[in-house]
Amino acid sequence: MDLHEEFEQASKDVQSLSEKPSNEILLKLYALYKQATEGDVQGERPGGFDFKGAAKFDAWTSVKGMGEDKAKEEYIMLVKSLMES
């Protein structure tokens, strides 16, 4: 499988995990997925009482500058580690 196919498979596999990952892991998965599919975060950080939106924005910002392939590789490795545990 090439990297794109592995990434697509990992994004499907993550839906079938036996246990829901911690919020920290979910945010890392979100950030890597968004970085791999859309690139660097855009727009303004949500404010006010949008705590979930702000957390997602911050997580995505944490991987700013990471290349698409690197983000896909890290996403795949993280999903694999979650499936093994």
N, C-alpha and C positions, 0 to 999 in steps of 0.2 A: 504494500500500500504506500502511496505517496503521502506527503505531509497533509495535503488538503483532505484526502480521504480519511486519514487517521483522525484529523481534527473533527470532521463531520461525525465519525463514529463515536468519538469521545463525547461530543455534545449530545448524542443520543444516549450513550451509556450513563451519563450523569443523571438522566431522568429516571433510571431504574436502580439507583442505589438503594440498598436495603435500609439504611439509616440516613436521616437528614443530616447533612454536615452542619457544623457550627456556623453561626453568623459570620465569623471571621473568614472561614473557608468559603462560604457562599459569596462573600464580597470579593475574595481573591479570584474565584471562578468568574464572577461577573466582570471584573476588571480585565482579566486576561482575554475573555471572550470578546468584549467590546474593543479592546486594543487590536485583537487579531482581525476583527471584521470591519471596524470603522476607523482605526487609527487613533491618534491623540484626541483626548477629550476636548470638546468645544463648548462654548457658551459660558454662562455664569453659574456659579455654585448656588444651588437652591438655598434659601435662607428661611427665616421664620421658624415655623414648626414642622417643616418638611425634613425631619430627622433621617428618614430612610433615603430620600433623594440626596441629601447632603452626604450621607455615608457612602452611597454608590458613587457620587461625584468624586469624593476624596479617594476612594479605592481606585477608580479609573485614573485619576491624576497621579497616583503612586507608580503607575507603569508608563507614564508619559515618556515618549522618546524610544520606547522599545519597538523593535521592528516586528512586522506582521509574523514572519516565520518564527522568531524567538517567542512571541506571545503564544502562538499555536503550540510550539514544543512544550512550553511550561504548562499550558492548559492540559495537554495530553498527559504529561507526567503526573500532574496533580490528580486528574481523574483516575489514572491507573492506580495511584497510591490509595485513593479512597476506595476503589473496588477491591483492593487486596486486604484492606483492614476490616 
